[in-house]
Structures are given as structure tokens and as C-alpha cells.
Amino acid sequence: MEDNDRAREIEETARNIDRLVTVGAGLSGAPNRWIIPALYESASRKLEGRPISQVAAQALINTVGKGDRVILVTGFAYQPNMPNGETDGPPGVASLARALRVGLGALPVLVSGPRDIGVARQTTKAAGVNVLDYDSAIHYKSSVAGEFTFPITDEGESKQVAASILDKVSPKAIITVETLGPNRKGVKHSGAGYDVAAEDKIAQLEHLFLQSRERRILSIGMMDRGNEMGSGAIEEDVRRITPYANVCRCPCGDGNACAVKTDIIFPAFISNWGAYAVSAMLAYLLRKPDALQDDDTERRMLEACATAGAVDGNSGRPEVSADGVGLKGQQGLINLLHTIVENGLKGS
């Protein structure tokens, strides 16, 4: 295949993947049925109109080599609604952990707060990647990931913890999937515009990204509303498009739009799906379809996530679903992603 034809094939494959993960499939009246295409276009414009999955996957391929570390962050647990977080986030991290390990031979490193880390660990194990403490994981060549628990503490100590993790891991990249992020006033909100720390304290994971930006570490974010880490890359449009993003329902009055930026931000219908899209493009570009989980592995991931205590963000119940899309819908997405990848690799 000529170079120009190959470049076009890669771009069109990525566009098809991105179209799939940005389709509105939620409950009637839910804003993510219509805000995601607009947010996606905003994020793509930041990348000169290129497909986001292609840009993110290629950036990882260009940056991450065998044995290199990539930090994967998720965290949405808060009292009284989500004591162990939600089923959107950990599966995306698990998918990327698998893709990075199978595709690039990298060492994924999970970092979450105390209430989220157990869910992330169990979900990642279900994806076929064992999880050990970081000091143990670095000695294994098999399919493993490391982990750190980020403590719930004050800002000064949180900055020190973030610096310590980054110093120890020396990551080539850091990726967030559905992690609560602060607005311009430092307040973290639910999608409905309420202060999630009003009755609780949560880990200040944002310092990992603020310091990564200072260190020029590649950063990628997966979002679905705009209150998640990384959404600051398109904050102006989030505030214009998303309900409660500009004016929230808590005393701060500054909206739920997260101000923390990542180099690449991927708005998807479900944040997990943005991660799945990047995993799919890694599988395609590396010619390793197995880097993307199959439908049975997806079932195991969601079951492990719910069993560990995560809840569907729509129902508030520990169900085998995410953001109102049940198991058949989730598996259908995975099967379609595999079809796009595998048919693309077969050629005509």
C-alpha cells in the first residue's frame, strides 16, 4: 500500500472508532446524548481536526518503550453517593493497562485514592493483568501492573506524595479515566453540579497532573461531562456546552468544569469508551488485536468492578453496566471495535 493510502486508511480507521465511542446511547433527556459530539469536535480542533484516538495512540507509541512506566489514574469515590466509585473509570484503566502491557511491553502503574484503588485493582486483574505493589511489580516480566494508593490528606502533603510517585516511577506518560477534577476555585463537583467534598474528603489526584505538566510528561485524559481531570484543555467549550459547567449548584458558584488540563483530552459518551478507543487504535497500529480486550473479558471486567463495590453512575447500584448501558451494549461496542480493527488489518 502506498504511503498516502496507508495514512488515509489509518486516519479513517481512527475516525470510525471515534464515531462509535461518541454516539449518544444514554437515557432519554440525559445531556450526554447531545453534548459529547460537540465536546469531541472541540477537543479534535485542538489537534488540527485529527481523530483523537489516532493522536493519543501514536503519541504513546512514540513515547513509551518496552519496560517504560505509564501511570493510570481513576477516582470518583465520594460519600454518600459513591463509596467505592463508579463503573465508569476502572474498566477504562484496565483496558489501557492491558493494551500497554500486551502492545508495548510497558509497565502500567495504577494510582487511585483509598476507596478507588481496590476496584481498579480487581478490574485490571479481570482484564488479564495482575496487580502488585509497585516495588514488587518492577521485578516481573509477566503481565503485571504496579499500584500506589494516593492518601486523602491536605494540599501540602498531597503535593509531596505526587512528587514522590513521579520521582519513583519516572513515567513516560500519565493517563486519567473519569477522575474528579477541581474547577478554577479548587472545588470538585458531581455531574449535577454539587460539591462532592461537602460531606467528605477525597484524594487530591490533580497534583499528579499539575506536576506532570511542569515536567513535560505526556498526559491524556478521558472525560464524558467536563468535571473530570483533563477537561481544562477545552474548558471554555465545556462551560458553554455542558449543563452546570459554568454555574453550579453549590455555594462556590463557579461551575463544575474542571480546570486541570491534559495534553490530549478525549470526550466520549462514557469515559471508559474513550480509553477503549485508544486501546483499539494501539491494537490496530501495532497489529496486535489481542491488545484490546474481547467481549468475554469485558464481561469479567464489569463484573469484577461491580463486585468490588463500584456503582453505575446512573442507577447508583453495583450493576454490570456503566452510565446506563448494560452488558450487551458494552460487549457490542467491544465487538464492533474488534471488527473495525481486524477488518482494517486484513485489507481488501
N, C-alpha and C positions, 0 to 999 in steps of 0.2 A: 504494500500500500504506500502511495506517495506521501511525503511528509505533510503536505497540506490536507490531504484526505484523512490522514490519521488524526491530525489536530482537530479537524471538524468532527470526526467520529467521537473523539474524547469529549469535546465540548457538548455535543448533542446527547451523549450518554449521560453526562452530568446534568444537563437541563431536564432530561426525562426523570432522573432520580429526584431532582429538586421539585419538579412539578408534583410528583407523587407525595412527598412529605409535607407539602404546603397546602394540600387540599383540605377544605373545611368539612370535618366529619363529626362535629360535636352536636350537643343538644340544641334544639331549636331556640333561637334567641341568644345563644351564647356568643359573646363578641369575637371569640377566636374563629368563628365560622367566616368572618369577613375581614378581620384586621390583619391576619397573617400574610395574605398576598401583598398587601400594601407595605407591611414591615419588611417582608422579604425583598421587595423592589428597592426599598430604601437602603438595605444592607448591601444588595448587589451593586447599586450605584457607587458605593464606596470602593468597590472592587472593579471599577470601569465596566460594569454591566456583566461581568463574567459569572458563571454558575458558582455558587458558594461552596458546594461540596467539592468541586474540582480544585478551587483555590486552596481550600483547607487541606485536602488530602495531599496535593502536590507540595504544599508548604511543609507538611510533616515528612514526606519522603525526602525532600531536600535538606531537612534539618536533623532528622533523627536517624541514627545508625544502629547497628546491632550492639546491644548492651547499653545503649543510652537510656536515660530515665525520662519518663513523661509523667507529670503529676496530673491526676484526675480528681476533680473536686465536685461534690454534690452536697446539698444540705438544705432541707426545707422543714426540719422538725421544729415545732414550737407548741407550747401549751396555750390553750387547752384543746386545740383542734387537731394537731398532727404530732402526737408524742414521739413517733418514730419516722416522721417524714412521710413522703408520698411515693406512689409507684411510678411517678414521672421523675426521672433523675438517676436512681441507681441502675436501672436496666441500660440506660444510655452509657453510663460509665462502664458497665460490664461489657457492653458491645465493643466499646473502644479499647478496653483492656485486652480483649480477645484479638481485635484487629491489629493492635500494635505489637502484641506478642507473636501472633501467627504470621502477620505480614512483614514486620520489620525486625523482629527479634529483639525488640526493646523491652525494658522493664517498666511496666505500669506501676505507679505508686498512688494508692488511694489516700485521700486526705478528706476527712469529714469531722463534724462535731461529734460529741459523745453519744447523742441519740441517733445519729445517722450512720455511723461507721459500721455497726453490726449489720444493718440492712444492706449497705453497699458491699460488705464482705460476702454475705451469703448469696447475693445476687450474682456477684462476679464468679464465685465458685460454681454456680449453676451454669455460667457461660463457658465453663471448661478451663478456668484459670484459677489455680489455687491461690490463697491469700495468706501471707505470713507477715510477721513484723518485719520492718524494713531491714534491720540488721541481719536477719536470717535469710530474707529473700535474695539479697545480693549474692549469695553463695550458690544459688541453684540455677541450673541451666534448663530445667524443665519449664512447663507452663505455669509460671508463678507471677504474682504481683506482690509488692510491698504495701504496707499501710502505716499511717500515722493518725492518731486521734488528736484533733485540734481542740484544746481545752476551752471551756467557757470562762473567760477571765476579762480583766479590764483592758483598755486600749493599749496602755504601755506594754504590758506583758504579752498581749496578742501580737504586737509588732515584733517583739523579741522571738516569740515562737515562730512566726512566719519567717523571720530572717534565719533562724536556726535550721528550719526544714529546708529552705532554699540552699543554704550553705552546705548542708549534709548531702542533699540529693544532687545538686548541680543539674537541674533538669534542662533538657533541650527545648521543652515545650510544657505548657500548662493549659489544661482544658477544663472548663466548667460546664456541667449539665444541670440546669434547673437548680441553681444555688441562689438563695435570697441575697439581694444586694441592697445597700443603702442609697437613699436619694441624696440630693445636694446638702440636706441638713443632717445626714447621717442616720436617718430613720429608715427601718426596713418594714415593708408593707406586704400584706396579702394582696392577691389579685383584686379583691373587692375594696381595696383602699384603706384597710385598717392597720394600725401599728401592731406588728406581731410581737414586739417586745413589751407591750403594755402590761402583760401579766407574766412575763418570762424573760430570761436572758438567753441569748443564743451566741454561738461561736462567731467571732469576727474574722471570717474567712477572707474578707475583702483585702486584708493586708497581704495575703499571698499574691494577689493580682496587682495591687498598687506597687509592691516591691519588685515583682516580676517585670513590670513596665519600666521601672527605673533601671533594671539590669538588662533590658532589651531581650528578654526571653519571649519567644513566640507564644502568643496567647490566643485561644479560640474559645468562644462562648456559644452555648445553645440556649435559646430562650423561646417562650411562647406568648408572653404578655408584655414584658418590659420591666418587670420588677426584679428580674434575675440579673446576676452578675454578668457583665459584658455588654448589657443593653445600652450603657452610656455611649457606645460607639455610634448609636443612632438616636440619642436621647431626644433631640428636637422633634423628630418624627414620632417617636413613642409618645411624647407629650401631646402631639397633635392628633394622633390616631386612636390611642388606647383609652378606654374609659378609666377614670380616676388617676390617670398618669400625670396630669397637670395639677389637678386639685383633688386631694384625697379626702377621706372621711375621718381623719384623726386630727388632733389639735395642731400638728405641725403645718398643715395646710399646703404643703409643697408638692403633693402628688406622690404616686408610688413608683415613678420612673427611676430606675437605678442609674446612678451617675458613674459607676465604675465601668471603664472601657476594657475591651479586649481588641487585639489587632484585627481579628475576624469575628464577626457575630453572625450566627445562623438562626433566624427566626423560622420556626417550624410549627406545624399545628400542635404537636406535642414535642417538648424539648427532646425526649428520647429519640424521636424521629429524625431530628437534625443530626444526632450522634450516629444513628443508623445510616443516614445518607453518607456521612463521611466514611464510615466503615465500609459501605458498599463501594465507594469510589476508591478507597485503598485496595479493596479486593480486586477491583477492575484494573486499576493502573499497575498493580503488582502481579496480575494474572494468578491470583490465589483466591478463588471463590470461597474457600473454607474460612477465610479470614472474617467473613460475615456469618453470624450465627444462622442456623436453619430454623425452620418453624417449630420443631420439637424443642430445640434449645431455647427458643423464645418462650415457649410454654413453661419450661423449667425455671427460667429467669423470673418470670412474673409470679409463678407460684412461690418461689423462694423469697421474693421481695415481700409479697403479702404475708406469708407465714412468719417472716421476721418482724412484722408489725407495721409495715407501710400501708397507707390507705390510698384509695382512689381519690384524687383531689375533688372530684365532683360529688361522689356519694359519701365520702368520709368513712367508708368501710374498707377493711382489708380484703379486697377482692382481686381476682386475677384479671385486672383491667387497668387502664391508665386514662385519666381525663375523660371518662365516659365511653371509651372504646374498649369493648370486650376482647376476649381471647381470639375469637375468629377474625375480628378486624385486625388485631395486631399480627397474627400469623399470616393473614392475607397480604399485609404490607410487606412482610419479610419475603414471602414467596414471589411477589411482584418485583421486589428489589433484586432477588436472585435471578429472576427471568431476564431483567434488563442487563445485569452483569454477565450472565452466562451466554445469552444470545449475542451480546456485544463482543464477547471474546471468540465466539465461533466464527463470526464474519459471515459474508454472503457467498 
